[in-house]
């Protein structure tokens, strides 16, 4: 069962790419953490969509935590001045992913 939110997560990565490149030039560790968290979102969404039993919910919780971590990494990068304000469209995409995955964890 493919999830529509998976394509939104892939779009999030496309939106993140230029910010990630800027963050990595200033703070390699934060950039690496952002990259790993962002990568985890679609990977866990897709894995959850094709899992069975309790593994489904566990993968969705992993995706949810990673999406929240992406948001936190962006907040930290803004606070340190590594990037300008994150585009509202990217924040909206993250909010959509988080809201959807919250619903998935409640099924």
C-alpha angles and dihedrals in degrees: 000000000000117000123224089216089064091073089048089054090051089050088052089058091051090051091047097051099086092043091048091053091052093046092049091055090057102032118015093187095052090045091052092049091049091048093050093046093047092048091050094059100067093032092056093041091055093043090051092050090059099038131095135223121348091350089074094061092041092055091048091050089051090051090048093051091047093050089052089049091053089054091049092049090053091049090052092047090052092047092052091047094242090129137016120247112315112250113262089232090061091047088050091051091052091048090051092050093048094047092049094047091048087057091048091054090054096056 
